[in-house]
Amino acid sequence: MRVLITGIDGFVGSHTAEFLLRQGSIEVHGTIIPGSPNPNVAEIQSSLNLHTVDLVDSEQVFSVVRSIQPDRIIHLAGQAFVPTSVRDPIGTFQVNIFGGVAILESARRMSEEGKKSAVLMISTGEVYGRVDENQMPITEDFPLRPNNPYAASKASIDLISQQYRSSFGLDVTVARPFNHVGPRQNPIFVCSDFAKQVAEISLGMRQPQLHVGNIDSERDFTDVRDVIRAYWSLLEKSHLDPVYNVCTGSPMKIRRILDQLISLSRKEIKVVIEKDRLRAYDVPVVIGSANRLREATGWMPTIKIEDTIRELYEYWKHQLSAS
């Protein structure tokens, strides 16, 4: 089996590559950005087939897909940080929408040539926007009401993917993951940011002050490795629905994660709330429902988020000590 992972050198992509290599008998291909240093896949790079490609260039994408002839495509590449999308909505729309369409078109054109590829399009739980707490947990039937450019870009490719499924008969499934976390996550994201700051304090690399934004919001966190198992289960199991949430259904306050990290450091740390870290578009509480995914595939999360946070903290301590 040949599997193509777009954005293979990213946080989720690198974990996906490791997961697939452990399965055995899978030829793993991945796209990378021109000039990318690829540190996340450095240790397994010799086992991968890497392809430099600009995802916005549809003909270049098709050429790569045609050369690989993948049985399955997991489309992870894109711009995933909400503040970046607010600063650069055009760039976010280009890579997230047109990059996704390039993948879908490549699969459609390959199908016309006789090679069918199953596509897993990664959307996000952000597409639901602000939902009243009394309406939670959020199911896949909720309307899409994105409240930032990143979410809007994902809602767009989400709907486009469903249209490719109905109009062209493309074997495409949309996954809507809620917050996920784990080692190698970029510190622009909240858990990795806090873990890196606390690790720096533990190692004496910064003053014992932790700079935070809104720590009273609640999010539905899942370990990245559980998320990847969910993705693979959607490709392995036959299912009827086009869209599936990936989440735990158990929200956690950001403050609780912060407290755990501080306790791991065994340091007296002052928490400093910074106004420029507070976002007007933040949703106070997010709780998703993964019942549809569970019924279709039997998937259940297996890694406690407390264990994930501990591992993320140790990851940053190791990275910082080695640098």
C-alpha positions, 0 to 999 in steps of 0.5 A: 500500500502507498500512502501520501501524507501532505505536510509530512514534516509537520507536527501531526504529519510526522506522528502519522508517518511514524504510525504508518511505518509501524504498521508494516508493508506501507510505502510512506510518501510525503510532501514538504515545503521547498527549503524545509529543514524537516527536523520532525522526520529527521530520524525516520527520513531514510524510510520515507519518500519525500516530495517537494511541492507547492500545494497551491500549484495544482499542476505540480500537485497532480504531477506528484500524485500521478507519480506516486499513484497513492492508494490513500491520501491524508491531507494535513498540510495547511496554515493552522494558527488562528492569529496568523489567519487574522493577520494574513487571511489571503495567504490562509485561504490560498493554502487551505482552500486551493491547496485542498482543492489541488489534492481533490482535483488530483484524486479526481483526475487520477480516478478518471485514469483508472487509479482510485485514491481514498482521501482523508481531508482534515478539517477542524472543530473550529468550523462550528464557531461559537455554540451555546453550552446548553447545545453541547456536545457538538455533533456533526449535524451542527451548522458551520459558523466559523468565526475567524479566517482559519475556521472559514478556510477549513469550512470551505474545503470541508464543504468542497470535499463533501461536494466532490464526494457527491458530485464526482463519487470521490472516495473522500472523508472529512475529519473534524479534529478538535484540539490535539496536543503532543510532543513536537507541537509548535509552541505557538499553540497553547499547551506547547507554549506553556510547556516550553515556558515552564521547561525554560524556567525549570532549566534556569533559562528564563525568569519564573514568570509564565505569560498566558492569555485566557486560562479559564476557557475549556477545550476538548483535548485529544493526544495527537497519537489518538487522533491519528488512530482515528484518522486511520480507522476512517480509512480502514473501516467502511462507513456511510457518513462523509464527516466525523468529529475527532474528540474526547467529549471531555473538556478541560480548563486551560488553567488545569493544564497550567497547574499541572505544568507548574507542579511538574517544574517544582518551581514557584512560578508567577502567572502573568496574564497579558492583554495581547494574548487575549483574543476577542474571537475565543470561544469560552467552552468547546465540547465535541461528540465523537459518537458517530466516529465511535459507532462507525469504527470503534475508536476510543481515545486511549491516552490520558491528557495528563500523560500527554502534558507530562510528555510534552513538558519532558520533550521541551526539557530535552529539546532545550537542553540539547540546543 
